[in-house]
């Protein structure tokens, strides 16, 4: 969608001489990532959310850190807060 922050894919850079990897996002109706798959369709990351964006579960089938949350929000793993361009958001308090 035009003007949307809904993610489609990301490219993980490989070491020199190796191929880069493209990972694809699968989002819910609000644009929050629920799954990420590799080029073969294998799920490499999945998560579920509560109403205000707090994770109910997060699972990686291999080390792949995924910090995108609701559209336009980026998880700061050190603080547990979501940054959404203008302010930090705490999903525990909404």
C-alpha positions in Angstrom: 0.0 0.0 0.0 1.2 3.5 -0.8 2.5 5.3 2.3 2.5 2.0 4.3 5.3 0.7 6.5 4.3 -2.9 5.9 7.5 -4.9 5.3 7.8 -7.2 2.3 11.3 -8.6 2.4 14.8 -8.1 3.7 18.3 -8.9 2.3 20.9 -10.3 4.7 24.3 -9.6 3.3 26.7 -12.6 3.1 30.4 -12.7 3.5 32.4 -11.9 0.3 32.2 -14.7 -2.2 28.9 -16.0 -0.8 25.3 -15.3 -1.9 23.1 -12.8 -0.1 19.9 -14.2 1.4 16.5 -12.8 0.9 14.0 -13.3 3.7 10.2 -12.7 3.1 7.8 -11.2 5.6 4.3 -12.6 6.1 2.1 -10.1 8.1 -1.3 -10.0 9.8 -4.1 -7.8 8.5 -2.5 -4.8 10.4 0.9 -5.3 8.8 2.7 -6.7 11.9 5.1 -9.5 10.9 3.9 -12.9 12.0 6.3 -15.1 10.0 9.5 -14.8 8.0 10.5 -17.4 5.4 13.6 -18.1 3.3 13.7 -18.5 -0.4 12.7 -22.2 -0.1 9.5 -21.3 1.9 10.9 -22.5 5.2 9.8 -20.6 8.3 12.9 -19.1 10.0 11.1 -16.8 12.4 7.5 -16.6 13.8 5.7 -14.6 16.5 2.3 -13.8 17.9 1.1 -10.6 19.5 -1.3 -9.3 22.2 -3.7 -6.5 21.4 -1.2 -3.6 22.2 1.8 -5.3 20.5 3.4 -7.3 23.2 4.7 -10.6 22.1 3.0 -13.8 23.2 5.7 -15.9 21.6 8.7 -15.6 19.4 10.5 -18.6 17.7 13.5 -18.7 15.5 14.5 -21.9 13.7 18.0 -20.4 13.2 19.7 -17.2 14.4 17.8 -14.5 12.6 17.0 -11.4 14.7 13.7 -9.7 13.6 13.0 -6.4 15.3 10.1 -5.0 13.2 6.7 -4.9 15.1 3.5 -3.0 14.3 3.8 -0.9 11.1 6.5 1.7 11.5 7.7 0.3 14.9 11.2 -1.1 15.6 11.9 -3.1 18.7 14.8 -1.8 20.9 15.8 -5.1 22.5 17.9 -3.4 25.2 14.9 -1.4 26.6 12.0 -3.6 25.4 10.4 -0.4 23.9 9.2 0.0 20.3 10.4 3.1 18.5 7.9 4.4 16.0 9.6 7.4 14.3 8.5 10.1 16.8 8.4 8.4 20.2 9.1 5.2 22.1 6.1 3.0 22.8 5.7 0.5 25.7 3.4 -2.4 24.6 2.9 -3.4 28.2 0.9 -0.2 28.9 -0.5 0.6 25.5 
